[in-house]
Structure formats: structure tokens, C-alpha cells
Amino acid sequence: MIIVPANRSRTFYSVFAPIQRLAFSFALLIPLIPGLVDGADEPPNVLFIAVDDLACTLGCYGDLIAKTPHIDQLAAEGVCFQRAYNQLPLCNPTRASVMTGLRPDQIKVYDLDRHFRDEVPDAVTLPQAFQKAGYFAARVGKIYHYNVPASIGTDGFDDPPSWNRTVNPSGRDKVEEELIFNAEPHRKISAALSWLAANGDDTEQTDGMIATEAIRILEEKRNEPFFLGVGFFRPHTPYVAPKKYFAQYPIRELRLPFSPTDDRADIPVAAFAHNCPIPNYGLDEETLLRATQAYYASVSFIDAQVGRLMEALDRLELADRTIVVLWSDHGYHLGEHDGMWQKRSLFEQSARAPLMIRSPEHSQNRGNCDRIVEFVDIYPTITDLAGIKAPEGLAGRSLRPLLNDVNSDWNGLAVTQVLRPADDRLETPVMGCSIRTARYRYTEWGDGKYGTELYDHHSDPGEFHNLAVSPDERATRVIRRLRPLLKNFASGEIPETPFNPERL
């Protein structure tokens, strides 16, 4: 509709109207001409946040202890995948799997020493796909596996082709390692229950420095498309955080997880990681509660750093054109099943891990998604959202349907595996493989030779009752249905490729 101003004559209208109609017609054509719509030729950025050894100990996952307001807000602004599962709960294998979009049996990475390019030298990693599309790709901190944290200037077990730039901060937590308390002195602090309530502020710690350096890159690259990987080290051991975060979790308010009497009686020996074969490492309750406090303190410390990143996106006016992905490489045990700690298990606490995606394209669709998804889905999802080409043969699928509608039909399942070394418990290396469906978890150790497990999550979310021990008719039917599905994705065979038994 054309409105003629009251003080204009009909002569003005007769001259002005054809011009306005022409402008209106051109406006209708603009959406059809590539590159003319504001932002149409501006690809979305990606902020790719990895948190090391973070279990679902977050408010957005229902943890009543955790104080994680910034991550909770990020989850509320996007889609929080409540049932996301990693492919192998150990740092190097799971990170290599995420970054290549391939399963462990495809890249033959099962330990902390083997590089995925030994098996798939021509793999196009996730940041490489973005580089091919014209993006600047940078890493600050730990995305691929390296030490916790590495010495200044080292890239650790990285993949140089993945990045245009790498930054490896190293702070007081590295310099002051002699101050760290180690509850198990026979182990390195990176493998033991160890912690430090540190002096100084956030920015003096490695993870605070990682946030600072990442923000500098955001500021520098705000006007060009970027893929920025930001990898935080905590809450990986040693649990180090400024003292103020320890104060948020008084020891008197903490408890160890519940386990039924004789919880371990129906669990195969191979299900317990070789680095934690006895309950609670044989440590007393006071020490375990202090370790719990330190873990949660580290989680809150990382939450604050995520908050700094989110504030920077807002300040730099990048939030509306940046896909934010937050994930942990795997879950983590804090004493479940009568004293399991850390990772390397195929129980829910280790196989399940946080995953959330905030996509500007899907700003109207937020909330929790309860569908079963896998970490191999991350790669095809991010390339799909950015509209760039992904390589053929990725193991996962795009989560776009669930970002469109968290309740979409999905029919998902997840496969997680782990390799055990031979030790005084096992006569030979044993591969454990587990499949998670919406209702069940089924696990085989050494193709069943070293035990099987079946848990019904409808009635037993704690995985306390192993239905594979003397299975009834219903359990037998479930096992017969799930076993071939599991074999489709994980063979259960001991790899012929090299692996280091001391680094599994």
C-alpha cells in the first residue's frame, strides 16, 4: 500500500508512485539473488568448546550439587542432548573419533599413544573441512590429546593439518605442581586422585589463560569466518581451581554415590578398569569426599571460563552468527558401583557425556533432547549447519532434525567400546563393546567370553541389576536382538594394529 502524505499534491503522487512500485518490485527480487540478502553470504562461525573429563555433573543435566550457571544458560539457549554417548571413554581415542567423524575400529585408535593418521593418513578432520571452505581454524588448549597441561610451546599429540594456528597456554597449575596433593603417590598426578585449592585468580590458571587467548582470537577474527576450538583441561586430574570454587562445595554437604549391597557381585571382572580394580582405590571416605569437592570445584571453575567466552560473543556481536558446541570427551565416575573412579568403563556414567549445541538458525527451538545420539554425529552436524561439504563415509549423521524439533523421530542407538590390557585379572587383552538403546544397555566382554551385561533403564537407571546373569525369556529376546546390532558397529576383536598396554 502506498500512503500519500497529507501535504503532498496529486502531482507528487503521479511522479512518485511508479518509482515506489519499481522499488517494491526490486525488493521482492532481492531474496532470489544470491549474496544480496544481508548475511546471506556470511557463513556462520563455530566456537567448539571441549571440556576434559566432564561428567554430566551440571545443573542442566539434573545434578543438584553442581553450580554451573553459565553452561546451564548455554544449554537453555540451545539444544541440550541428555543422552549423548562417546565412542571410547579415553582421551585420545574419543577425541580422534570426534575430530575425524569415524569410529575407533575405523581409525584403530584405542590407547593414548596411537595417532589416527597412522591408519587413515588422508582423513579430512572437522577443522580441515572448514579450512577447505575458507575458514580460519585455530586451537587454544586441548582439542586433540596432549598432557595436562603441556609445557609451554608444545603441541602434544596434535594434528598440525587441522589448524592455521595453535596456542598452548601454561599457567600456575603447571608451575606449582609441587603443591598438588596426591592421594595415591605411586601414580602420576594426571592419573591419580589429586587436587589443589589454588591461590590467585582464574586468569593465572591454564584454563583461565585459555579463555583469555580464545577471546583475543575472537576479537581478531570477528570479521571473517572462523572455526575456533577451545579445549579446557579441567576437571581432569589433578583437580586444580582457585580456592573460591572449593568454598562453594562444603565437605559436610557432600556424599558418596549410593551402591546396593553386593553391587559388584553380578558385574564381570573386565568391567572394572585396570587402573581402578579395587573399590575406591582403597582410600578412606574423608579423602574421597575431598576429591569430590575438588572435582566439583574444577567444574565450576570451567563454567566461569565458558561464561567469559559467552560474554565475549555478546560483546563482539558474534552470538547471532556463531554456532556454539560444548562437549566433553567422555563421562566420569565419582565412586559409583561401590567405588569406581575416573573413566574407562562402559557404564552410563563413563559412556554418557555432555553435548549441547546453540545454533542461530534454530534459536526458536530450544530445550532438552532425550533421543540417543553419538559423538560421531557431531562432525556431520556442524558441517551441515554451516552449509559446507563433509567428506564421504562419516560414521554418524546430522542432528539437524533434532535441532529442528527435539522430539523428532530418531530411532537412535549408541555404541561405546574400550580395550583392556592383560593383567593379573585377565589372561589376554579383552575388548569390551556396549550398545545403548532408548531402554537397554547391552555389553559384551571379549565377545561374551569374559562376561555380558544387560540393564533395563526403565526400571534400573543406576545399572545395578545385570539381567544377563541367568536371563529370563524376555532378557534372552533382548540380547538376541541387540547382539547383531552391536556387531554392526564394533567387532569386539583384539586389534592387529599396535597398541600400548600401559596406555590403555
Protein Blocks (a to p, Z undefined) as FASTA:
>chain_A
ZZddfkbcfklmmmmmmmmmmmmmmmmmmmmpghkaghklmccdddddddehiafbbfkl
opakbccfklmmmmmmmccdfbbcdfbdcfklmmmmmmnopafklnopabfkbcfklmmm
mbccfklmmmmnopacddehjfbdcdddddehiakjadfklpcbdcddddfklmmmmmpc
cfblmbcfklmccddddedjfklpmklmmmmmmmmmmmmmmmbccddddddfbfcdcddd
dfklmmmmcfklpccddddehklmmgcfklpcfklmbghhlpafklmmmmmmmmmmmmmm
mmmmmmmmmmmmmmnopmmmcccddddfbdcdehiahiiahehiabfklmpccdddddfk
lmmbgcddfbdcdfklmmmmmmmmnopacdehiabdcfklmmmomkbcfkpacddddddd
ddfkbmbdcdddddddfkbccddeehhlnopcdddfklmmnopacfkgopafklmmmmmm
mmmmmmmmogoiacfbdcdfklZZ
